Every structure is written in structure tokens, then in C-alpha cells.
Amino acid sequence: MPEEFIPFARPDITDRELEAVTECVRSGWLTTGPRVAALEERFAARVGAAHAVAMNSCTAALHVALAALEVGAGDDVVTTPYTFAATAAVIEHVGATPVFADINALTFNLDPHELKAKLSSKTKAVIVVHFGGLAADIDEIAALCVSRGIRIIHDAAHSFPATYKGRVLGSIGDVTCFSFYATKTMTCGEGGMLCTSSQEVAERCRILTLHGLSRDAHSRYSAGGRWYYEILYPGFKYNMPDISASLALVQLSRVEEMRSKREWISDQYDRAFSSYEELIVPFRPAHDLHSWHLYPLRIDLERLDIDRAEFIRHLTKLGIGTSVHFIPLHIHPYYRERYRYRPQDFPCAHQQYLREISLPIYSKMEAGDVDRVIEAVTKVVRQHRA
Ligand SMILES: *Cc1c(COP(=O)(O)O)cnc(C)c1O
């Protein structure tokens, strides 16, 4: 019997989540209602944000954030090319121009020096991606942006519940967006959360999230609610349903339990791989919490006789699922052709892309699964030394 394939990611769903969803469905209230309100309240308290607005994805949250901050045609928004499609697509959706700044080779996060070179009088906002669960250098970025009136949106899709200088992401800066997609650090299948300290931004986001209406469905249809509403903006259909929130509420209560399991896995990997010159383990913050959404291992191509794609093929044959984070945006056809980018325009992003392999890291992994990943990776290294 061949050993079972270890998938790259798997959600951690217990009977508690199943019971909560069943109870929600039985209650007869399926769309946005009391469970979404409870999730927003508990999430805001958990990260220390004044306001939290639930949505059906992090992409929706990023889009609404830009719209609420009145970013639009003629504006530049700076972000890194080392991110998922959504981060830059929402900039295009509001009619603004994405401007890329390269990453730091150690952290995969936006390099403040590269950012500085890309700021101009057209820069309206910066979207800071906190890669893999490691907080970017927020203070250095804020020092460049705040005095120029440039707004900061944190793409923390990977990074709940990571901290920066002791503060949980979501409590810092203008707006922070989180993802509850199936592979992320807590999930409800699809979902997202926008956190902000501004009452005005929160109110605008809430309205934009549900058709631009002045009152949401729960307060319109529940006992004592009113039938009257007004359309204030041509809004979006981005609200989170209560079915999703019922699942997310249980996941939220388990988020540190799941994070510490992932941290344990990252420790096992670090210990096993650190003695191999061919492998570069991820950067680890000395004092802050890493959410360990990803374990981005890098291979030293000079010390191996195979490239990253071949390395992954060998791991697949050994029954290990992996992924690559990320194929930089500037080498994808849309951005390459529209903005005439060449791979070397963002040399660090391109270099990391060629060497990166994301290993399985999720709370459903057993100790034996972790050992099998370690055995497979070290076996491929031993067989392919240059
Ligand atoms: C997953 C992800 C998103 C989008 O999250 P969704 O909830 O799937 O919309 C945005 N940015 C980054 C960096 C991501 O990895």
C-alpha cells in the first residue's frame, strides 16, 4: 500500500463547527444577521480594532477599502508584486494604477527603500501585504506615508493573528483586511473581515458592502425593523451570510490553538532543515507572533542539480503536496503586457519566486505527516547535490 498523499492544505473543522452551522440553518436566518453581528464584535475585540465589517471575501474587503478611502481614476496605489492576484486587481477595479515596489529578500515583505522610490504626488494609498503570516515593517512604511497623506491598507489575508511590536494586526493604521478563505488561518469557506479605527470609514464600508443601502436586511426585516431604505451609493453585494459567520465564530475561538500547532510544525521544519546548506528556512521574528499561514522554504539553486519545478515534482512523487507563493504579478500576462514589465524589473521578487516552495503547514497535520515531509525534502536534497 503506498502511503497516503499529504495535501498542501486542509481546513480544521471539528464537530463544534458542524453543530454551529446546523443550528444556524435550523434557525431559519441564513443571510447577514445576528451571527455576523456577533462575529464582527468578537473579531474587533480580538484584534483590538474599533470597528470590524464582515464580507464574503478578503478581496471584497480590499475593494471596499479602496472605495471607502476614495481611491480612484488618476491615483497610484503602491504594493508589491509578490502577492496574490486580488491585491492588485482591486486597484484596477477602482480605476487606479497599481505601482509595484520590490520586496526584501529576507522577509518577502515590502522593502521600505523600494517603496520610497515609488512614491509620487499621484500616490494615494499603499497596500501592505504581510506575507505568509509575518508582519511587514509597518513603522518604517508609515513614516514614509503618513506625513504625505498617503493611506495605508493592510492586506493581512495571511496574517491573523500575527502581531507587530506587540500589537495584533487589525489594530494598526487606516484599514486592515483579513481572509477566511478555505486555506487561510481561520476559515468559513469564503469570507473576509475589514477592520478600521475610523467610524466614518466603517460606516461607508458597511453601506458599500450591501448594495449601498442605508439599512441592512436584519434591521429591515426583523421584528420592529422598518421597510424603508435609501440607496446612497451604487454599492456591492459583498455581505457575509450568517451560515458562514456561524462557522467563523467557532474558528475564531480556536484561532490560537490552531496557530500554536502551526508554530510547532514550523519549529520541527526549522530544526530539520537548518543543518542543510541547500535549504534556507523562513525568517522568524524575535518577539512578535507569526501566524504561520505559510512555511516558505527556499532552495539554493547553486547547490542543487535540479530546479524548483523538478524539486516539486520529486516531492509530489513522494506523496507531499506543495505550492509556490507567489508567481510575481509582474510576470503574469496582464501586468507584463499592460505595463511592459520584464522579470528583472523586480529582481528580488523574481529571485525568491524561482527558489520558493511552500510546505504543508496546518493544524490537522499529525506528527507523522510532519516527519514524512521532512524525510521527503531532505531525501530530494541528498539525491540532488550539485
Ligand atoms: C487569499 C488572499 C487574498 C484574497 O482573499 P479572499 O478571501 O480569497 O478574497 C488577498 N491577498 C492575499 C495576499 C491572499 O493570499
Boltz pocket constraint, residues with backbone or C-beta under 6 A from the ligand:
constraints:
  - pocket:
      binder: B
      contacts: [[A, 56], [A, 57], [A, 58], [A, 59], [A, 60], [A, 83], [A, 84], [A, 86], [A, 87], [A, 129], [A, 155], [A, 157], [A, 158], [A, 178], [A, 179], [A, 180], [A, 181], [A, 191], [A, 192]]
      max_distance: 6.0
